[in-house]
Amino acid sequence: FSSKHMAIQMYTTMLDVILAQSLMHPDRLAGCWEYSAVADEELGLLMGWDDSNEGMDSFRHTYASLFQGDEDMDSSEKLEIVPQELEVYMLSMELATNRVQSTCRDILQSQREALSA
């Protein structure tokens, strides 16, 4: 197997471990976020920035300076990264990523509802 194939399988396995741990210990979930060019204030608070306007402005500035966004790729660029014969494995990794993100959001929403009840 190629190193790309092994890497995709390893990341998919790690995502499955993250999912299992989240489901087994939902009370220990501190937060979840997606990497994007827009800084999430909840992430800033989790990372220790204070919730004042000045604190959040500082966090947004720091996050924006560190973030290296992804630009949309065309199909030929994608094929350079993930050859067609590995596409099915990549799809599996994408599905695993989506499951982790969805589960995380659901758990956090449940925690918020329990706290507000």
Contacts in CASP RR format, 6 or more apart in sequence:
PFRMAT RR
TARGET T0000
AUTHOR 0000-0000-0000
METHOD contacts of the structure
MODEL  1
FSSKHMAIQMYTTMLDVILAQSLMHPDRLAGCWEYSAVADEELGLLMGWD
DSNEGMDSFRHTYASLFQGDEDMDSSEKLEIVPQELEVYMLSMELATNRV
QSTCRDILQSQREALSA
2 83 0 8 1.000
2 86 0 8 1.000
4 81 0 8 1.000
4 82 0 8 1.000
4 83 0 8 1.000
4 86 0 8 1.000
5 86 0 8 1.000
5 89 0 8 1.000
8 82 0 8 1.000
8 86 0 8 1.000
8 89 0 8 1.000
8 90 0 8 1.000
8 92 0 8 1.000
8 93 0 8 1.000
9 89 0 8 1.000
11 93 0 8 1.000
12 89 0 8 1.000
12 92 0 8 1.000
12 93 0 8 1.000
12 96 0 8 1.000
15 93 0 8 1.000
15 96 0 8 1.000
15 97 0 8 1.000
15 99 0 8 1.000
15 100 0 8 1.000
16 96 0 8 1.000
18 100 0 8 1.000
19 96 0 8 1.000
19 99 0 8 1.000
19 100 0 8 1.000
19 103 0 8 1.000
22 29 0 8 1.000
22 100 0 8 1.000
22 103 0 8 1.000
22 104 0 8 1.000
22 107 0 8 1.000
23 103 0 8 1.000
26 107 0 8 1.000
26 110 0 8 1.000
26 111 0 8 1.000
27 111 0 8 1.000
29 104 0 8 1.000
29 107 0 8 1.000
29 108 0 8 1.000
29 111 0 8 1.000
30 46 0 8 1.000
31 42 0 8 1.000
31 43 0 8 1.000
31 46 0 8 1.000
31 104 0 8 1.000
31 108 0 8 1.000
32 100 0 8 1.000
32 101 0 8 1.000
32 104 0 8 1.000
32 105 0 8 1.000
32 108 0 8 1.000
33 40 0 8 1.000
33 42 0 8 1.000
33 43 0 8 1.000
34 101 0 8 1.000
35 67 0 8 1.000
35 69 0 8 1.000
36 67 0 8 1.000
36 69 0 8 1.000
37 64 0 8 1.000
37 67 0 8 1.000
37 69 0 8 1.000
39 59 0 8 1.000
39 60 0 8 1.000
39 63 0 8 1.000
39 64 0 8 1.000
39 67 0 8 1.000
41 51 0 8 1.000
41 56 0 8 1.000
41 59 0 8 1.000
43 63 0 8 1.000
44 56 0 8 1.000
44 59 0 8 1.000
44 63 0 8 1.000
45 51 0 8 1.000
47 59 0 8 1.000
49 55 0 8 1.000
49 56 0 8 1.000
49 58 0 8 1.000
49 59 0 8 1.000
73 81 0 8 1.000
82 90 0 8 1.000
END
